[in-house]
Every structure is written in structure tokens, then in C-alpha cells.
Amino acid sequence: MSKVLFLKANNRSIEQSVTVKMYDAFVNAYRASHPDDQITELNLFDANLPYYDEQMMTGLYKLANGYEATADEQRLADLANTYLDQFLGADKVVIAFPLWNFTIPAQLLTYFFYLNQAGKTFKYTEQGPVGLVGDKKVALLQARGGVYSVAPMDGLEMSLNYVKNTLGFWGIQNPEVVVIEGHNQFPDRSQSIISEGLAEVTALANRF
Ligand SMILES: Cc1cc2nc3c(=O)[nH]c(=O)nc-3n(C[C@H](O)[C@H](O)[C@H](O)COP(=O)(O)O)c2cc1C
């Protein structure tokens, strides 16, 4: 029995959003093929995710170093650590997120800021930073309307690259990845691009 955390970084409807289609396809196939696993779904757009700020960062610093925090610092640090502990406690994590304006939605960025904690997801050593959560299995599901896998747009891709770099910093080097791209750029092929991508998502869910 594995503990699996599903993160959804999009609150558009399934009719509007390709990311949400990917998310639903994965969750449904995974539930059917792994009936004994313990699944938690977290929609980051419904979650309480205040911007990472001075009070939260000071609270986290004080808790980690044994100083007394103010009530607000403690509350914000506890909130960030609740998400961190949920992530650390999962054997597998699946993240579905769109490319919006070349990057990730702000809710996912905020979530990653909470998790980016020295001593928890990475540590500093004399040889440089070392990831601490490399044993976690991760799947990334991304949709992007244009084509960013090749030049000239590849240099503008700060969504999947950002997520992969952040996970790599935490020691998660080879996440499974399914990308659906180009369905807006090529409207005549849109349906087949999406349906082929969703078949890949289902196959990944079954073997993940
Ligand atoms: C707010 C917003 C910003 C977007 N920015 C881009 C973009 O910079 N480049 C691009 O190719 N497509 C862009 N798109 C299209 C999405 O990449 C496309 O809809 C894809 O399916 C992922 O988003 P979705 O799951 O919300 O549909 C954008 C869509 C939205 C709603």
C-alpha cells in the first residue's frame, strides 16, 4: 500500500482545461489499477496558500532554530509545515499543472516556496546543496497550448523546467513526465494531440 498525493494546480472546468483532463484521466486510471493505495487529492486553488512572506519565513526560521515565534509567525510556519509534512509523507506525488504565461500558476509557486526548506527537502554541504527526498516517485502532467519542446520557444519554457529543477534540487532527478503541447497552435490537430496525450497519461497511471 502506497500513500499517494495528487496535486491539481488548475481550477478551470474539465471542458476548458487540458491539464484538468490529464489530472482526471490519471486519477481515475490510478484508482482503478491501485485499489489498495491511500490517495489524497489537493486542489491548490481551493487550499489556504497565503503568499510566502516575511512573517512566514521568520516563523519557519524561529521554529527551526529554537526561538520563540509570535502568534502570527507560528500560525504561518505551522501552515507551511502542514503542506511540507503531507508532501514528505507521500510515497508518490502526481502534479498536474498548466503552462500559463510561460510559467506555473501562482498557487503552485507558493506551494513550492513552502516546501523549499533547508534541512527538510534539501541541505547545504561543503560540496553544495544536496536533495533529501530523492526516494519519492513523482509524475508530472503538463499541458501547454504552444510547442515549447523545440526552438525557438524552448528557451521561454519556465513551467515544466521550473518544476523539474526544483524537484531535482530536492533530489528527485527523474520524474515521469507527460506533456500535451501544441493543441492551440495546431487547431486542426488539436483533438488527436489531446487524445494521444491522454492515452499516455492513462498508461503512465496504470504502471506508476
Ligand atoms: C492564463 C493563461 C495563460 C496562458 N499562457 C500561455 C502561454 O504563455 N503559452 C502558451 O503556449 N499557451 C498559453 N496558454 C494556453 C495553455 O497553455 C493551454 O490552455 C494548456 O492547455 C494549459 O492550460 P489549461 O490546462 O488551463 O488548458 C495560456 C492559457 C491561460 C488560461
The ligand as an SDF file (V2000), in Angstrom:
LIG
                    3D

 31 33  0  0  0  0  0  0  0  0999 V2000
   -3.9660   32.4010  -18.2510 C   0  0  0  0  0  0  0  0  0  0  0  0
   -3.4180   31.5820  -19.3960 C   0  0  0  0  0  0  0  0  0  0  0  0
   -2.1490   31.8330  -19.8700 C   0  0  0  0  0  0  0  0  0  0  0  0
   -1.6390   31.0690  -20.9320 C   0  0  0  0  0  0  0  0  0  0  0  0
   -0.3700   31.3070  -21.3770 N   0  0  0  0  0  0  0  0  0  0  0  0
    0.1200   30.5690  -22.3920 C   0  0  0  0  0  0  0  0  0  0  0  0
    1.4540   30.7730  -22.8740 C   0  0  0  0  0  0  0  0  0  0  0  0
    2.2110   31.5830  -22.3710 O   0  0  0  0  0  0  0  0  0  0  0  0
    1.8730   29.9940  -23.9090 N   0  0  0  0  0  0  0  0  0  0  0  0
    1.0890   29.0420  -24.4840 C   0  0  0  0  0  0  0  0  0  0  0  0
    1.5130   28.3860  -25.4130 O   0  0  0  0  0  0  0  0  0  0  0  0
   -0.1720   28.8210  -24.0360 N   0  0  0  0  0  0  0  0  0  0  0  0
   -0.6510   29.5460  -23.0070 C   0  0  0  0  0  0  0  0  0  0  0  0
   -1.9160   29.2980  -22.5360 N   0  0  0  0  0  0  0  0  0  0  0  0
   -2.6460   28.1310  -23.0620 C   0  0  0  0  0  0  0  0  0  0  0  0
   -2.4310   26.9400  -22.1350 C   0  0  0  0  0  0  0  0  0  0  0  0
   -1.0640   26.5630  -22.1240 O   0  0  0  0  0  0  0  0  0  0  0  0
   -3.3290   25.7750  -22.5810 C   0  0  0  0  0  0  0  0  0  0  0  0
   -4.6730   26.1570  -22.3690 O   0  0  0  0  0  0  0  0  0  0  0  0
   -2.9830   24.4610  -21.8940 C   0  0  0  0  0  0  0  0  0  0  0  0
   -3.9850   23.5240  -22.2260 O   0  0  0  0  0  0  0  0  0  0  0  0
   -2.7930   24.5280  -20.3760 C   0  0  0  0  0  0  0  0  0  0  0  0
   -3.7790   25.2280  -19.7060 O   0  0  0  0  0  0  0  0  0  0  0  0
   -5.2100   24.6220  -19.2910 P   0  0  0  0  0  0  0  0  0  0  0  0
   -4.9760   23.3010  -18.6640 O   0  0  0  0  0  0  0  0  0  0  0  0
   -5.7600   25.6420  -18.3590 O   0  0  0  0  0  0  0  0  0  0  0  0
   -5.9720   24.4710  -20.5700 O   0  0  0  0  0  0  0  0  0  0  0  0
   -2.4280   30.0440  -21.5030 C   0  0  0  0  0  0  0  0  0  0  0  0
   -3.7280   29.8060  -21.0110 C   0  0  0  0  0  0  0  0  0  0  0  0
   -4.2090   30.5560  -19.9630 C   0  0  0  0  0  0  0  0  0  0  0  0
   -5.5940   30.2590  -19.4300 C   0  0  0  0  0  0  0  0  0  0  0  0
  1  2  1  0
  2  3  1  0
  2 30  2  0
  3  4  2  0
  4  5  1  0
  4 28  1  0
  5  6  2  0
  6  7  1  0
  6 13  1  0
  7  8  2  0
  7  9  1  0
  9 10  1  0
 10 11  2  0
 10 12  1  0
 12 13  2  0
 13 14  1  0
 14 15  1  0
 14 28  1  0
 15 16  1  0
 16 17  1  0
 16 18  1  0
 18 19  1  0
 18 20  1  0
 20 21  1  0
 20 22  1  0
 22 23  1  0
 23 24  1  0
 24 25  2  0
 24 26  1  0
 24 27  1  0
 28 29  2  0
 29 30  1  0
 30 31  1  0
M  END
$$$$
